[in-house]
Amino acid sequence: MLETNKIYNDNNINILKQIDSNSIDMILTSPPYDDLRVYKNTLDWNFDIFKQVANELSRVLKDGGVIVWIVSDGTEDISETGTSFKQALYFKDIGLKLYDTMIWRKPNPAVPTTDRYYNAFEYMFVISKGKPKTMNFICDKVNESVGNVYTKDTRISSENRKRTDKTRTVSQYSRRHNVWDIPIGDNPTKHPATFPLRLAVDHIKTWTNQGDIVLDPFMGSGTTCSACKDNNRKYIGIELVKEYYDMADNRLKNTSGSHLFY
């Protein structure tokens, strides 16, 4: 098995081939998408290369493991490309499950569009290898009807509802919805496409347990790995661009590993 708690400056296909099959608990990444970012003019990225990466990710992922694929679409000839959906469907084609289509909604979008409604979200496709083995749902949605008591119903549809003798009392907090409102926040590096540390932490807490291995094959400035280090998960990060690798390396050296989010 490739050494964990280490980052690698190389083409991710080269490194992925060195990872044992069925050995990774979670993959959390935001791959290059369309031409929305410029990565030092070093990136060769198209759907054929994506398929090579996807095949390797499927191989190294454990049964019950999860891929969180954070992605958006560019526009060509006034039409959105739909590349994100093509990628999600390809994961299905190779035997994985599209377990959930989540949304990262940005209350403060960075680049307002001029000819359509402001784009304020990205997809977070949750791809699983069978049923996810770990689901530590975050319960921070405040309920307005705390303390109310309701009869528990069982139903497949509104026309097929069966009343039971059981009751439930509304608690103060309930499970979060699958649309997450998380601000972009200040970028601690000069990488052009970082996602918030909070976003990484919340996914890692949801889909893994302490000691699990998390892989980011498009590591960028190291957000995923930093979140792992601070929350007692093992990590493997891969980044092709030396400048971004150095950003991540420096960031990890200054990450305490003190489980800040527990």
C-alpha positions in Angstrom: 0.0 0.0 0.0 1.2 3.5 -0.8 2.4 5.4 2.3 -0.4 7.4 3.9 -0.3 10.9 5.5 1.9 11.9 2.6 1.3 14.0 -0.5 2.7 13.3 -4.0 3.8 15.7 -6.8 3.1 13.7 -9.9 0.5 12.8 -12.4 -2.4 11.2 -10.5 -2.6 8.2 -12.8 1.0 7.3 -12.0 0.3 7.4 -8.3 -3.1 5.8 -8.4 -1.6 2.7 -10.0 0.6 2.3 -6.9 -2.4 2.2 -4.6 -3.8 -1.2 -3.6 -7.2 -2.2 -4.9 -10.1 -1.9 -2.4 -8.0 0.1 0.1 -9.4 3.6 0.2 -12.4 4.5 2.4 -13.2 7.9 0.8 -12.2 10.0 -2.1 -12.9 13.8 -1.7 -11.9 16.0 -4.6 -12.8 18.8 -7.0 -11.4 17.9 -10.4 -10.6 20.3 -13.1 -13.8 21.1 -15.0 -14.1 22.4 -18.5 -12.1 25.6 -18.8 -13.3 27.4 -15.7 -9.8 27.6 -14.1 -6.3 28.1 -15.5 -3.9 25.7 -13.8 -0.5 27.1 -14.8 -1.0 25.9 -18.4 0.2 22.4 -17.3 -3.1 20.6 -17.3 -4.2 18.2 -20.1 -7.8 17.3 -19.2 -10.5 15.8 -21.3 -13.2 13.1 -21.0 -10.9 10.3 -22.0 -8.4 11.2 -19.3 -11.3 11.6 -16.8 -12.3 8.0 -17.7 -8.8 6.7 -16.9 -8.9 8.5 -13.5 -12.5 7.3 -12.8 -11.5 3.7 -13.5 -8.6 3.9 -11.1 -10.7 5.5 -8.4 -13.3 2.7 -8.7 -10.5 0.1 -8.4 -8.9 1.6 -5.2 -12.2 2.4 -3.4 -13.3 0.0 -0.8 -16.6 -1.8 -0.9 -19.0 0.7 0.9 -16.6 3.5 0.2 -17.7 6.9 -1.1 -16.4 9.4 -3.7 -17.5 13.0 -3.2 -17.0 14.6 -6.7 -17.4 18.4 -6.5 -17.8 19.9 -9.9 -19.5 22.5 -12.1 -20.0 23.2 -15.8 -18.6 25.8 -18.2 -20.5 27.2 -21.1 -19.9 26.7 -24.8 -22.0 28.5 -27.5 -24.3 29.9 -24.8 -25.1 26.3 -23.5 -23.8 24.7 -20.3 -21.6 21.8 -21.2 -23.3 19.2 -19.0 -19.8 17.6 -18.4 -20.6 17.2 -14.7 -23.6 14.9 -15.5 -21.6 13.0 -18.1 -19.0 12.3 -15.4 -21.6 11.2 -12.8 -23.2 8.9 -15.3 -19.9 7.4 -16.3 -19.3 6.4 -12.7 -22.6 4.6 -12.9 -21.6 2.9 -16.2 -18.5 1.3 -14.5 -20.6 -0.2 -11.7 -20.7 2.5 -9.0 -23.9 4.1 -7.5 -25.0 7.7 -7.8 -25.9 7.6 -4.1 -26.9 11.3 -3.8 -26.8 14.5 -5.8 -25.9 17.2 -3.3 -25.6 20.9 -3.8 -23.0 23.3 -2.4 -24.8 26.6 -2.3 -22.5 29.6 -2.0 -24.1 32.6 -0.2 -21.3 34.7 -1.6 -20.6 33.6 -5.2 -17.2 34.9 -6.3 -17.8 35.6 -10.0 -21.3 37.0 -10.8 -22.5 36.1 -14.3 -23.6 38.9 -16.7 -26.1 37.2 -19.0 -28.0 34.8 -16.7 -29.0 34.4 -13.0 -26.0 34.4 -10.8 -24.4 31.0 -10.5 -24.3 30.3 -6.7 -23.8 26.5 -6.5 -21.7 23.5 -7.4 -22.7 19.8 -7.6 -21.4 17.4 -5.0 -22.0 14.0 -6.5 -21.8 11.3 -3.8 -20.7 8.2 -5.7 -20.6 4.9 -3.7 -19.3 1.4 -4.2 -22.5 -0.3 -3.0 -24.3 1.0 0.0 -22.1 3.5 2.0 -20.6 1.7 5.0 -20.3 4.9 7.1 -23.0 7.6 7.4 -22.4 9.9 10.3 -25.1 12.4 9.5 -24.6 16.0 10.7 -27.7 17.1 12.7 -27.5 20.9 12.9 -30.8 21.9 11.2 -32.8 23.8 13.9 -36.4 22.6 14.2 -39.1 25.2 14.7 -41.5 22.8 16.4 -39.2 21.6 19.2 -41.1 19.4 21.7 -44.2 18.8 19.6 -45.4 15.2 19.6 -46.5 13.5 16.4 -47.9 10.1 15.5 -45.5 8.0 13.5 -46.8 7.1 10.0 -45.4 4.6 7.6 -45.9 5.3 4.0 -44.6 4.6 0.6 -46.6 7.4 -1.0 -49.2 9.9 0.2 -51.9 7.5 -1.0 -50.5 4.6 1.0 -50.1 5.9 4.5 -50.6 3.7 7.5 -51.0 5.2 11.0 -49.1 3.5 13.9 -49.4 3.6 17.7 -45.9 5.0 18.0 -45.1 8.7 18.5 -42.1 10.9 18.0 -41.1 14.1 19.8 -39.4 16.8 17.7 -35.9 17.4 18.9 -34.0 20.7 18.8 -31.9 19.6 15.8 -32.5 17.3 12.9 -30.5 15.9 10.0 -29.2 18.5 7.6 -30.6 18.7 4.1 -28.5 17.8 1.1 -28.1 21.4 0.0 -25.3 22.9 2.1 -25.0 26.6 2.5 -21.2 27.2 3.1 -19.6 30.5 2.2 -16.5 30.5 0.1 -14.5 32.2 2.8 -11.0 33.7 2.6 -8.6 31.8 0.3 -5.5 31.0 2.5 -3.5 30.2 -0.6 -3.1 31.6 -4.2 -4.7 28.5 -5.7 -7.5 29.5 -8.2 -10.1 27.0 -7.0 -10.0 26.1 -3.4 -13.1 24.9 -1.6 -13.8 25.8 2.0 -12.2 23.8 4.8 -15.6 23.5 6.5 -17.0 21.7 3.4 -14.2 19.2 3.4 -14.5 18.6 7.2 -18.3 18.1 7.0 -18.0 15.5 4.2 -15.1 13.7 5.9 -17.1 13.5 9.2 -20.1 12.2 7.4 -18.6 9.5 5.3 -15.6 8.3 7.3 -14.6 7.3 10.8 -11.4 8.2 12.7 -8.4 6.3 11.2 -10.0 5.8 7.8 -8.0 6.7 4.6 -9.1 9.6 2.5 -7.7 10.3 -1.0 -7.6 13.5 -3.0 -6.3 12.9 -6.5 -6.6 16.6 -7.5 -5.2 18.0 -4.2 -4.6 21.6 -5.2 -3.6 23.6 -2.1 -4.3 20.7 0.3 -7.7 21.4 1.8 -8.8 17.8 2.0 -5.5 16.6 3.5 -5.6 19.5 6.0 -9.1 18.6 7.1 -8.0 14.9 7.5 -5.0 15.9 9.6 -7.2 18.0 11.9 -9.7 15.2 12.3 -7.7 12.1 12.8 -8.1 10.6 9.3 -5.2 9.2 7.2 -4.7 11.0 3.9 -3.1 10.7 0.4 -2.9 13.8 -1.7 -1.8 14.0 -5.4 -1.0 17.2 -7.2 0.6 17.7 -10.6 1.5 21.4 -10.4 4.6 21.9 -8.3 3.6 25.4 -7.1 0.3 24.0 -5.8 2.0 21.0 -4.3 4.3 23.4 -2.4 1.3 25.3 -1.2 -0.2 22.1 0.2 3.1 21.0 1.7 3.5 24.3 3.6 -0.1 24.3 4.7 0.1 20.8 6.1 3.3 21.7 8.0 1.3 24.4 9.7 -1.8 22.3 10.4 -1.8 21.2 14.0 -3.5 17.9 13.8 -5.4 18.8 17.0 -8.9 17.6 15.9 -10.2 21.1 15.8 -13.7 20.1 14.6 -14.5 17.6 17.3 
